[in-house]
Amino acid sequence: YSEAVNQQPVIHIIGGGHVGLALSELMKYLGFYIKLYDDRTDLNTIAANSFAEEKHFVNYEHIGSLFKHTENDYAVIMTIGYRTDKTVLKQLINKPFYYLGLLGSDHKIKVLWEELEAEGHSTKSLRNIYTPIGINIFSKTTREIAVSIAAEIIREKNRYLPTGRNQG
């Protein structure tokens, strides 16, 4: 992995709710270019999101066609619920993102993985998804959840940089 100098990393935040808003603010502060996606046009958190450079209102059934040349991009899936998360994930699972994460409880992820494996998705492709997303800091609020997600993304973004620290 190499990062182009003076080029902002791109993060695709799929789900414009409260966590999406908090994550947009934090990632903007960290220098990311924010692309926000949701299927709800009247959501107050999307209207309040002044941090996203791009806002896309999309039908989740067709979201996969919007992602081209994503090998250096970061994507997080945090839609309103299980069904929409699954709809989005099935379209993005084989896209070459540098980082693809999914928000959800351990139970939700377990059930989703069982369904995806039964539908023919390989265990290998599922292992490439960061889930449950974020570093476990026992988050309770939307901003704490955003911090845990941002920390995980930063760790992965900087993992192979010559920092002199143990990169294990």
Secondary structure, DSSP 8 states (H G I E B T S, - for coil): ----TT---EEEEE--SHHHHHHHHHHHHTT-EEEEEES-TT-HHHHT--S-SEEEE--GGGGGGG--S-TT-EEEE--SSHHHHHHHHHHHTTS--SEEEE---HHHHHHHHHHHHHTT--HHHHHTSB-S-S--S---SHHHHHHHHHHHHHHHHHTTS--SS---
